[in-house]
Every structure is written in structure tokens, then in C-alpha cells.
Amino acid sequence: MESTQSGSTPKLKLNVKRTMLIGFAFFGILLLWQVYDSWCPTFLTEIFKEALHTDNETEVQYLVGIVMALDNLAALIMLPIFGRMSDKTKTPIGKRMPFILLGTVVSAIAFPFIPVCFHYNNVAGVIALMAIVIFFMMMYRSPAVALMPDITPKPLRSKANGIINIMGYLGGAFATLAGIVFVLSDYLGTGDITWATGNIWAIEAPFLIASVLMLVSALVLFFTIKENKLERELRPEMELGEKEAQSVDRVEEDRPLSKANRRMLLLILAAEVFWFMADNAVGTYFGNYVIYYVHASSQSTMITTILMGVASVIGFATAGFIADKIGRKYTMLIGLGLAIAGYFIMCFTLEGHPAGEDEYAAFPWHLYLVYILKGLGMSLVNTCSFPMVVELATGKKVGQFTGYYYAASMGAQTVTPVIVGLVIYLVPDFGWRMLPIYATVMMAISIAIFMFVKNVKIHNVDTPKGLEAMGDLD
């Protein structure tokens, strides 16, 4: 049972098994992004160095940033469009599933050809395929993420979002543990590229693995989640959830947002832009930061990714329960505080100096701490922020508001690579040291904005506690 009666007070329970199955969408998304972020910025760096006949990687980072931003620009425009389109779509397999299946298939086919084009130094091919993958992943992303709030009552969405994010990070962890990150050094070596002579399978294998697992995760979702049937069965629980929404004013169907709710939405989205500008800056450039500034082996990033994944899983598993106690706002502020502490510590990283030409510098231990704080902090933020946005949407507009949420994040990811690349290029005396400074400043702005968001806690609902709160497993 998804809901029971205790006297006259309804109880809402989270169906963990169904939520985990929905989480397979995130499993595929984060698996792909793990591979994409680990390789594509370095691919672009090496290609542009070759094209411009330079050995100085800082001279090409602004170009890397522009390409990463252009790939995201189409997605920024299309995210709300696909979200709204899926809201209005009606098919025998549901309103979200057609977008999920098409986006997955095209992305999975295009993705493995990115390293092939890099291997043969085809600049246009690398950039075009990156753009195709980004575009169709965004077609997939908004509808896939909207599935959770479609069939989860509003008071339970933080816990559900935590479980879904855990599934996503399992995808990222699988990529890492399978050796997807550390084999980078097997192909690139010390950075002396000989095109078409490196072991192409060292860079092709992770992309193929990611594509296959994306297809598998989409098929699991398709065969286990029957959208139309679940929508009918869960209608009473969804209506109960609407009554207990954590919004300033009641959200009503076919009526515009109240002034207070609109202000809350805009503040959340504005703060989200800046925390993603901080987080994406480090996520996009950390591989290059380790290779070109720390001068450590790229294998070291595998350990940071694993530690961040473990910390993130802890955050995802606990954020919903913390939010029940102190509210989503203060849970997120704790997360933002942890993340900015990590970026501040990173500011004190010194440039590495290898002992010899074929040697690597020691990897600074405090960067492991940075990624633990970043993983734990951002997991608290991500678990609560998306439910706060879709809390303000009626059932007919979940996809549209999901699009708003991801448009804000993609907007940040569009401008941040360009800004960071330009800063590194234009401030040569600081160079790579500007990366953590930039992240710290952006996170501080985000915290300042988010302080004005009102903290609204669940009220007048008898939600189960402890193991009972996890709901039915069958």
C-alpha cells in the first residue's frame, strides 16, 4: 500500500522499489556525464594545442570553454521546451517515455564516435558529435527526471529524489570502478600525442560501455514503469500530496503562481545558477587542473571521484530525513556551506613540480577532502532543490517546471566554461589558481541569494518514521 489510514489522518509511504526503478534514468544520465566530463575537455585541449601548434595548454582553455558552452546552449533553450512538450504528450506508452527512448537511442549511437574522431584528430567531428549527444540527452533528461514527481506525492519527493540520485551516482561509480577515468593516462601518457598510434580502445571502451548501459537502463525503465497505469492508480495519493505542498501559498490547477510563490521560484532558480556555476567549473576543469597544474597522474582523479561518490551517497540517503527535521532551506544551506568550504581549501593548492620529464608530482591529499566536502554538500543541495521547484507546479506542469530547473543548471554550465577559460587565459600570473577562487566566489553569491528563500516545512501530515517511512518494497 502507498497510503494507509490512521484514524482520520492519511499516511503517505514511499515505494522504494518503484523509486529505484525510476532511478535507472539517472543511472544512465550520470554514467554518461562521468565519461563525458572526464574526457571531452582534455580531448578539446589536445586538439586545439595541435591545431594552434602550441604546448601551452592555458592558451587554449578559452576555446575549450567556448565549445563546452556552445554544446550546452542548445540544451538551455530546449530543456523547458521538451519538458512542456512531454506535459502535453499522450501516447499508449505514456507522456515521458517517447522522449526518453528517442533521446537515449540517438545519444547512445553518437557517443562512441567522439573518441574515434579525437583519435584521428578530427576537430569538427568531435565538436559536432558532442553537440548531438548534449542535445538528445536534454531531450531525454527533462522527461526522465519529471517521472519521479509525476508519481510521487509532494511531501515524499525529497526522500525519493535522494534514492534517485543514489542510483545516478551508482552509474557514475560504476564508470569509475570499471577504469573509465584512469585509462586516460594510458592513451595520453605525458601529453605527447601521436595521432592514430595510441591505443584507441583505451579511450573507446569507456564510451562503448556507457552507451550500452544507457540503453539497458532505458529498457529497464520502459518495461517496469507503466506511466498511464500508475497515473490512474496513484491519483488519490497525488491529490493528498497537493494539500501538503511545501509552498508559501497553495498551488492551484489552471491558475498562475501567487506573488509569493513566484518570488520563491525565482530566488531558488537564481541561487541554482550560481551554485552550478561553482560546481560545474570544478567538475569541468578538474581533470585538466590535475594534469596541467598539479602535474599529477590523471589516475588520481579516480580516487577523488570515488570519495565524492561515497560522500554523495551518504548525503542523498540522509538529506530527506534532515529536511523533515529542519526544512529543505536549512538542509541546503548546510550543503552549500560544506561545498564552499571545500572550494576555499582548494584555493591553497600549490603547483606541482615533477621530479623528471616522465615523472608525476605527488597528488595533494587535501584535494581528496575537497571532493568529500563537495560531494556531501552538493548531494544535500541537489536532493532538496529539485523538489522545491516542482513543489510549485501542478500535476499538469511538472515537466515544464522540471525544464525550468534544468534550464537554470544548463545556463550555468553554458557560461561557466567560457568564463573560467577566459579567466585562466587573461590572468596568466594566476592561471589555474583562478579555478577554485572562481568557484568560491560563485558559491558565496549563491548562498547570499538563497538566504532570502522562505523555509516551509511539512505540516498537518502524519508521515511515517524510521523504516516505515521508506514504504513498500514490493
Secondary structure, 3 states (H helix, E strand, C coil): CCEEEECCEEEECCCHHHHHHHCHHHHHHHHHHHHHHHHHHHHHHHHHHHHHCCCCHHHHHHHHHHHHHHHHHHHHHHHHHHHHHHHHCCCCCCCCHHHHHHHHHHHHHHCCHHHHHHHCCCHHHHHHHHHHHHHHHHHHHHHHHHHHHHCCCHHHHHHHHHHHHHHHHHHHHHHHHCCCCCCHHHHHCCCCCCCCCCCHHHHHHHHHHHHHHHHHHHHHHHHHCCHHHHHHHCHHHHHHHHHCCCCCCCCCCCCCCCHHHHHHHHHHHHHHHHHHHHHHHHHHHHHHHHHHHHCCCCCHHHHHHHHHHHHHHHHHHHHHHHHHHHCHHHHHHHHHHHHHHHHHHHCCCCCCCCCCCCCCCCCCCHHHHHHHHHHHHHHHHHHHHHHHHHCCCCHHHHHHHHHHHHHHHHHHHHHHHHHHHHHHHHCCCCHHHHHHHHHHHHHHHHHHHHCCCCCCCCCCCCCCCHHHHHCCCC
